Amino acid sequence: MAINSLLTAATLLASQASAVLMHNALAVTPQMGWDNWNAFGCDVSEDLLLGTARRMVELGMRDAGYYYVVLDDCWSNGRTANGTLQPDTTKFPNGMKHVADQIHALGLGFGMYSDAGKYTCGQYAGSLGYEQVDADTFAGWGVDYLKYDNCFNEGQSGNKNISYARYERMSTALNNTGRQMIYGMCNWGQDEPYDWAFMLANSWRATGDIYDQFDRPDPRCPCEEKEGTNCALTGYHCSVMNIINKVVWFINRSQQGGWNDLDMLEVGNGGMTDSEYKIHMTMWAALRSPLIMGTDIRSLSPESYSIYMNPAILALSQDPTGNTAQRIWRYYVPSVNQYGRGEIQLWKGNLAYGDYVVVFLNAANEDMYMNATLSDIFVDEGGAESAQANSNWDMYDLWANRMPNATANAILSANSTMAATGMNGTEYSYNATAQSYADGIAKNETVLMGKNVGTWQAGGGSTWSVLVPRHGVMAYRLRPSGAPTTGMRRRRRDEL
């Protein structure tokens, strides 16, 4: 009895400590959803939001975990005489509570945008100085998620203390409402938010704005590499590789309830190849960024749909440990693109239940064989002498069971009833509303594992060699050979 009491007390203390650290007990895994900005900018309306929300449900995206529908900038018509924010009734004729209610009725969460400045980036009314008033307004409308930007901040930036104080005011205001709302800071990595934002927010933008390019330098995104740890001019038009190579220096600052936000997903917007989009999706999942789709869901291609819906990659994102992948090595190669860039990288991360993720990233300008030894993979555990390097590992390719285009096209082309039915019982999708990703992995659901492609034999010098496409990725889940697989099973049609 005494032991049980001690265990209960210890569990309670751990829970309390975690709750304090997470500040609002939300986003235990990175948030998932959709935001209109990358695809639509200021062209927002009630019809766009509700049409997108319905399509997310029809396509099984809600059930896959994409929960939040986030309205970005340009929705406002300023403030009323008493200082309360009001929507543009041309764009939102029924008001924001109506939009929230309709989205909630679909089983989704509603997100909105404001700014920690006098104006938003689109030069609408900001929330600086109105934090509690606006937080109460958002709560009254039924908002579940606030994206909070950094434009026109009246000089209240330049060091950690100033930025902390400015963003803390909205954090406190949101908590004061009594309504649980995800708080997504969007201060572009300014003043090193990875050092302090976890005490205030559920995520913080780690860099300047992304754009739909893989590895293209742009003067509007002036900082590169380690400059990104404290970039004075964070900019925009930052490529996927620019962002990856910046956040590597502080990616381990993510934790449950507080995540480095690498910005929205560009998959589907047309600026990258299919292989490049696979890198984008894989690395955002492995680095535990929020997965916020930034494309027009209503006109997805089969290829883009299958990337967004890959259950083995989504299980990586939603792994219950909260661990991020770390870069093991990086080599520049002679095969460069038109901008003189070419490199290969190896990443590894710890997952739940003794699993690991290994990512071979090829940013060279040609297909390349990439090799790694178990000593490479487990260098942090002791390299060749480690127990892990002297164990056998079953290898599961996380993209080998990707949904075929024909299947994706059939779902995209079907009416809503057929689309929803078509999601059930397939080996290409997963219903996380019926069973969490964590529980699915614990039960060895094959759809979350990827395809077993062999065993990496024990020995520090044991090498895995794989051909990785140009600007492509090969990603694997490693599971100890001989680990219990009694739960390994295919999903039956009636289980979703």
CORURDA-V613673 format. One record per helix or strand of 3 or more residues. SS is the DSSP state (H for helix, E for strand). FROM is the first residue (numbers start at 1). LEN is the number of residues. If there is no record, write none. Layout:
ss=SS from=FROM len=LEN
ss=SS from=FROM len=LEN
This chain:
ss=H from=2 len=21
ss=E from=32 len=4
ss=H from=37 len=4
ss=H from=46 len=13
ss=H from=61 len=4
ss=E from=68 len=3
ss=E from=76 len=4
ss=E from=85 len=3
ss=H from=95 len=11
ss=E from=109 len=7
ss=H from=131 len=11
ss=E from=145 len=5
ss=H from=160 len=17
ss=E from=182 len=4
ss=H from=193 len=3
ss=H from=197 len=3
ss=E from=203 len=3
ss=H from=225 len=6
ss=H from=240 len=8
ss=H from=251 len=3
ss=E from=258 len=4
ss=H from=274 len=13
ss=E from=291 len=3
ss=H from=297 len=3
ss=H from=302 len=7
ss=H from=311 len=7
ss=E from=326 len=7
ss=E from=343 len=8
ss=H from=352 len=3
ss=E from=356 len=7
ss=E from=368 len=6
ss=H from=374 len=4
ss=H from=379 len=3
ss=H from=383 len=3
ss=E from=393 len=5
ss=H from=405 len=9
ss=H from=416 len=8
ss=H from=437 len=6
ss=H from=446 len=4
ss=E from=451 len=6
ss=E from=463 len=6
ss=E from=472 len=9
ss=H from=493 len=3
